[in-house]
């Protein structure tokens, strides 16, 4: 353990200043990315959000898990969805944009974690609107319900996936996209378009403990192995997908699963990307004790506790590293990195100043197994944006070309 000697330095204990205040969050951290239409406002439009956040500020609504927060977004999301539907017969391009705008507002409504009945309702409406709009695209997204053939120990029996493919019969090289803690299947429009532009298909799955659409038992650290066995078996049985050219890409919390799969399914993956990934320290007591101060817009105590299925955040602090660390877990079969399992080609990418998933968690992997490929963006926080994707896409192209 770093024992205080983090690459973040003084930033490790620094209060970033927006915690508990929607006004500070909006004015100091979110207003600018909203004007640019980037995370978490991708697919969105500034004009749709400005009045919503002014309402939240005016009414001192600071808790994202309060229904008052979620309700502030829903009328705008529902209005945009209705406008999009009405526009379909008049102006298809305008309808496509409106559906995406509605999708973005729904995303912020159920942000940062789908923990309440109202957020669950918002998420269901988001998925409906997103798929409705996606049917207007030249290369649409479709939902596929896959049998969880390897299910056991409390797993569900069906895996809902999104799939987007280029035109034609294929088989297409395939990116298996593993989503994050707050980003789910309907949140990857630009990424799937980049894949289509390169002649690749995309299969998107939600990760354990985040949405109703992941059947994996969140308390079982081995459940993702069964999940990916079922998904990869389905890919192998799908004529339009090339099972010999599958690369996993895990985003943020999904990076943990991409790294795990790189070891457990090394022979079935051409490569894997752990993007903004945690592996060990991120669920250790020392890191968790300071996490709420850092760049993430809202405290992660509720989200982490529910994602991993603990009774309280204090229980998570005590047990999570022993249960889930890929390095030091005391549970049989869980610490696949330290166990010496050899991985497929593995790219680790992040911002050096990540305050959500410490960059040390990626660096640790250099001490084990086959050599890893790494790129850490100086001065950037979680995920290493905006520079990170300029490294990921050429790497994906290079790895796809090896077979």
C-alpha positions in Angstrom: 0.0 0.0 0.0 1.3 3.5 -0.8 0.8 4.5 2.9 0.3 8.1 2.0 2.8 8.2 -0.8 0.4 8.6 -3.7 1.3 10.0 -7.1 -1.5 12.5 -6.5 0.7 14.0 -3.8 -1.1 16.7 -1.9 -4.2 16.2 -4.1 -4.8 13.0 -2.3 -6.1 14.8 0.8 -7.3 17.9 -0.9 -11.0 18.8 -0.9 -11.8 19.6 -4.5 -14.5 22.0 -3.4 -17.8 20.9 -5.0 -18.9 18.2 -2.5 -22.4 18.7 -1.2 -23.1 21.8 -3.4 -24.9 21.5 -6.7 -24.1 25.2 -7.3 -20.4 24.7 -7.0 -20.5 21.4 -9.0 -22.3 23.2 -11.8 -20.3 26.4 -11.8 -16.9 25.0 -11.1 -16.9 21.6 -12.8 -20.0 20.8 -15.0 -21.0 24.0 -16.8 -18.0 24.0 -19.1 -18.2 20.4 -20.2 -22.0 20.9 -20.7 -21.3 23.7 -23.2 -19.0 21.3 -25.1 -21.3 18.3 -25.0 -18.8 16.0 -23.3 -19.0 13.6 -20.4 -21.4 13.4 -18.7 -23.4 15.6 -21.1 -22.5 13.7 -24.4 -25.4 13.6 -26.8 -26.8 16.6 -25.0 -27.4 20.3 -25.5 -26.5 23.1 -23.0 -29.8 24.9 -23.4 -31.6 21.8 -22.2 -29.6 21.6 -19.0 -29.1 25.3 -18.0 -32.6 25.8 -16.6 -32.6 22.4 -14.8 -29.5 23.2 -12.9 -30.7 26.7 -12.1 -33.8 25.1 -10.6 -31.6 22.7 -8.5 -29.5 25.7 -7.3 -32.5 27.9 -6.6 -34.2 25.1 -4.5 -31.0 24.0 -2.8 -31.3 20.4 -4.1 -27.9 19.0 -3.5 -28.5 15.3 -3.0 -28.6 13.3 -6.3 -30.4 10.4 -4.6 -33.3 12.7 -3.6 -36.3 12.3 -5.9 -36.4 16.1 -6.1 -33.1 15.9 -8.0 -34.3 13.2 -10.5 -37.7 14.9 -10.9 -36.0 18.1 -12.0 -34.8 16.4 -15.2 -37.8 14.3 -16.2 -40.1 16.9 -17.7 -37.4 18.1 -20.1 -36.4 14.6 -21.0 -40.0 13.6 -21.7 -40.7 16.8 -23.7 -37.6 16.1 -25.9 -38.7 12.5 -26.4 -42.2 13.6 -27.5 -40.7 16.3 -29.8 -38.4 13.6 -31.3 -41.3 11.2 -31.9 -43.4 14.0 -33.5 -40.5 15.0 -35.7 -39.8 11.5 -37.2 -42.2 11.9 -40.1 -41.2 15.5 -40.8 -37.4 15.7 -40.4 -35.5 12.5 -39.7 -32.2 14.2 -38.9 -33.8 16.6 -36.5 -35.6 13.6 -34.8 -32.3 11.8 -34.4 -30.7 14.8 -32.6 -33.8 15.2 -30.4 -33.7 11.6 -29.3 -30.0 11.9 -28.4 -30.8 15.1 -26.5 -33.5 13.3 -24.5 -31.1 10.5 -23.9 -28.6 12.8 -22.3 -31.1 14.4 -20.0 -32.4 11.0 -18.9 -28.8 10.0 -18.1 -28.3 12.9 -15.7 -31.7 12.2 -14.2 -30.6 8.7 -13.1 -27.0 9.8 -12.3 -24.8 8.8 -10.5 -26.2 5.4 -9.5 -29.6 3.7 -10.2 -30.5 3.3 -6.5 -34.1 4.5 -6.2 -37.4 3.5 -7.8 -37.5 6.8 -9.6 -34.0 6.5 -11.0 -35.0 3.0 -12.2 -38.0 4.5 -14.0 -35.7 7.1 -15.6 -33.3 4.5 -16.8 -36.1 2.4 -18.4 -37.4 5.5 -20.1 -33.8 6.4 -21.2 -33.3 2.9 -22.8 -36.7 3.1 -24.6 -35.9 6.6 -26.0 -32.4 5.6 -27.0 -33.4 2.5 -28.9 -36.3 4.3 -30.6 -33.9 7.0 -31.9 -31.2 4.5 -32.8 -33.5 2.8 -35.2 -33.3 6.0 -37.4 -29.5 5.6 -37.8 -27.9 4.2 -40.9 -26.3 1.5 -38.7 -28.8 1.1 -35.9 -28.2 -0.3 -32.4 -30.3 -3.3 -31.5 -30.9 -5.0 -28.2 -30.1 -8.7 -28.1 -31.1 -10.9 -25.2 -28.5 -13.6 -24.8 -28.9 -16.8 -22.8 -26.5 -16.9 -19.8 -25.4 -20.4 -20.5 -22.8 -20.4 -17.7 -25.0 -19.0 -15.0 -24.7 -20.4 -11.5 -24.7 -19.2 -7.9 -27.5 -16.8 -8.1 -26.9 -15.4 -11.6 -29.8 -14.5 -13.8 -30.5 -16.5 -16.9 -30.5 -13.8 -19.5 -27.9 -11.2 -20.6 -29.3 -8.0 -22.3 -26.7 -6.6 -24.7 -26.6 -3.8 -27.3 -25.1 -4.6 -30.7 -24.2 -2.2 -33.5 -22.6 -3.4 -36.7 -21.5 -2.0 -40.1 -23.6 -2.7 -43.1 -23.1 -6.1 -44.7 -23.0 -9.7 -43.6 -19.6 -9.7 -41.8 -18.1 -11.4 -39.9 -16.9 -8.2 -38.3 -14.1 -7.6 -35.8 -15.8 -6.9 -32.5 -15.2 -4.6 -29.6 -16.7 -5.9 -26.4 -17.5 -2.8 -24.5 -17.8 -3.1 -20.7 -19.6 -0.1 -19.2 -18.9 1.8 -16.0 -20.5 2.8 -12.7 -22.5 5.7 -14.1 -22.3 5.1 -17.8 -24.4 2.2 -19.2 -25.4 0.7 -22.5 -27.2 3.8 -23.9 -24.3 6.1 -23.3 -21.8 5.1 -26.0 -23.1 6.7 -29.3 -19.8 8.3 -30.3 -17.7 5.3 -29.4 -19.9 2.9 -31.4 -19.8 5.3 -34.4 -16.0 5.3 -34.2 -16.1 1.5 -34.3 -18.5 1.4 -37.3 -16.2 3.8 -39.1 -13.4 1.3 -38.8 -15.6 -1.6 -39.9 -16.0 -3.1 -36.4 -19.0 -4.3 -34.6 -19.7 -3.3 -31.0 -21.2 -5.5 -28.3 -22.1 -3.6 -25.1 -22.7 -5.1 -21.7 -23.3 -3.5 -18.3 -21.1 -4.7 -15.5 -22.1 -6.5 -12.2 -23.9 -4.4 -9.6 -24.8 -1.4 -11.7 -28.1 -2.0 -13.5 -30.9 -4.5 -13.8 -29.4 -5.5 -17.1 -26.4 -7.4 -15.7 -27.4 -10.8 -14.4 -24.1 -11.5 -12.7 -24.3 -12.0 -8.9 -22.7 -8.9 -7.6 -21.5 -10.5 -4.4 -19.7 -13.3 -6.2 -16.3 -12.0 -7.5 -16.2 -15.0 -9.9 -19.5 -14.1 -11.5 -17.9 -11.9 -14.3 -16.0 -14.9 -15.5 -19.2 -16.8 -16.1 -20.8 -13.7 -17.6 -18.0 -13.3 -20.2 -17.9 -17.0 -20.9 -21.6 -16.8 -21.9 -21.1 -13.6 -24.0 -18.0 -14.9 -25.8 -19.8 -18.2 -26.5 -22.7 -16.2 -28.0 -20.2 -14.1 -30.1 -18.7 -17.4 -31.4 -22.2 -18.6 -32.5 -23.1 -15.3 -34.2 -22.2 -15.4 -37.9 -21.9 -11.6 -38.3 -19.3 -11.4 -35.5 -15.7 -12.6 -35.8 -14.8 -14.5 -32.7 -11.2 -14.6 -33.7 -11.0 -10.7 -33.5 -12.6 -9.7 -30.2 -11.0 -6.9 -28.1 -12.5 -6.0 -24.7 -12.6 -2.3 -23.7 -13.5 -1.6 -20.1 -14.5 1.9 -19.1 -13.8 3.3 -15.6 -15.3 0.7 -13.2 -15.5 -1.5 -16.3 -11.8 -1.5 -16.6 -11.5 -3.9 -13.7 -13.5 -6.4 -15.7 -11.6 -5.9 -18.9 -8.4 -6.6 -16.9 -9.9 -9.6 -15.3 -11.2 -11.0 -18.6 -7.7 -10.4 -20.2 -6.4 -13.0 -17.7 -9.4 -15.4 -17.4 -10.3 -15.4 -21.2 -6.8 -14.7 -22.6 -7.2 -17.2 -25.4 -10.6 -15.8 -26.5 -9.5 -12.2 -26.7 -7.1 -10.6 -29.1 -6.5 -7.8 -26.7 -8.1 -5.8 -23.8 -8.1 -2.2 -22.7 -8.3 -1.3 -19.0 -9.3 2.4 -19.3 -9.4 4.3 -16.0 -9.3 1.0 -14.2 -9.1 0.0 -10.6 -7.5 -3.3 -9.6 -6.4 -3.2 -6.0 -5.8 0.2 -4.1 -9.1 1.7 -5.3 -11.1 -0.5 -2.9 -8.5 -0.2 0.0 -9.3 1.6 3.2 -6.7 4.3 2.7 -7.9 5.3 -0.8 -11.6 5.0 0.1 -11.1 7.3 3.1 -10.3 10.3 0.8 -12.3 9.3 -2.3 -15.3 11.6 -1.7 -13.0 14.7 -1.7 -11.8 14.1 -5.3 -13.0 15.0 -8.8 -16.0 12.7 -9.0 -19.2 14.9 -9.0 -20.9 13.1 -6.1 -19.7 11.0 -3.2 -19.3 7.3 -4.2 -20.2 5.9 -0.8 -23.8 5.0 -1.8 -22.9 3.8 -5.3 -20.0 1.6 -4.2 -21.9 0.1 -1.2 -24.8 -0.9 -3.4 -22.7 -2.0 -6.4 -20.6 -4.5 -4.3 -23.6 -5.5 -2.1 -22.4 -4.5 1.3 -24.6 -3.5 4.2 -22.7 -0.2 4.8 -19.8 1.8 3.5 -17.8 0.9 6.6 -18.3 -2.8 5.8 -17.1 -2.2 2.3 -14.0 -0.4 3.6 -13.3 -3.4 5.8 -13.9 -6.3 3.3 -13.9 -5.2 -0.3 -10.2 -5.4 -1.0 -10.1 -8.9 0.5 -13.1 -9.9 -1.6 -12.4 -8.3 -5.0 -8.8 -7.2 -5.4 -7.1 -8.7 -8.5 -3.8 -8.6 -6.5 -4.5 -9.5 -2.9 -8.0 -11.0 -2.6 -8.1 -13.9 -0.1 -10.9 -15.6 -2.0 -10.1 -18.6 -4.2 -9.7 -17.7 -7.9 -10.2 -14.0 -7.5 -6.6 -12.5 -7.5 -6.0 -13.6 -11.1 -3.1 -11.1 -11.6 -1.1 -12.2 -8.5 -2.0 -15.9 -9.2 0.2 -15.7 -12.3 -2.4 -16.1 -15.0 -1.0 -14.9 -18.3 -3.0 -12.2 -20.1 -3.7 -11.4 -23.7 -2.3 -8.1 -24.9 -3.3 -5.5 -22.4 -3.4 -1.7 -22.7 -3.7 0.3 -19.5 -4.6 4.0 -19.9 -5.6 6.7 -17.5 -4.9 10.2 -16.3 -1.9 10.5 -14.0 -4.0 12.6 -11.6 -7.0 10.2 -11.4 -8.7 10.7 -8.1 -11.3 8.0 -8.7 -9.1 5.0 -9.7 -5.5 5.6 -8.7 -3.0 5.3 -11.5 -1.0 3.1 -9.2 -3.6 0.4 -9.8 -2.6 0.2 -13.5 1.1 0.5 -12.8 0.9 -2.5 -10.4 0.2 -4.8 -13.3 3.7 -4.2 -14.7 5.0 -6.3 -11.8 3.1 -9.5 -12.9 2.9 -11.8 -15.9 3.5 -10.8 -19.5 4.7 -7.2 -20.3 1.8 -4.7 -20.4 1.4 -1.6 -22.6 0.7 1.6 -20.7 0.0 5.2 -21.4 -0.7 7.7 -18.6 -1.7 11.3 -19.5 0.2 13.9 -17.5 -2.0 16.4 -15.6 -5.3 14.7 -16.5 -7.8 13.3 -14.0 -9.9 10.1 -14.3 -9.8 8.5 -17.7 -7.2 10.8 -19.2 -9.5 12.7 -21.4 -9.4 14.4 -23.9 -6.1 12.8 -25.0 -6.8 9.2 -24.1 -8.8 8.0 -27.1 -6.1 9.2 -29.4 -4.0 6.4 -27.9 -6.7 3.8 -27.6 -8.0 3.8 -31.2 -4.6 3.4 -32.9 -3.8 0.6 -30.5 -7.1 -1.1 -31.3 -6.3 -0.8 -35.0 -2.8 -2.2 -34.5 -4.1 -5.2 -32.5 -6.9 -6.0 -34.9 -4.4 -6.1 -37.7 -2.3 -8.8 -36.0 -4.8 -11.5 -37.0 
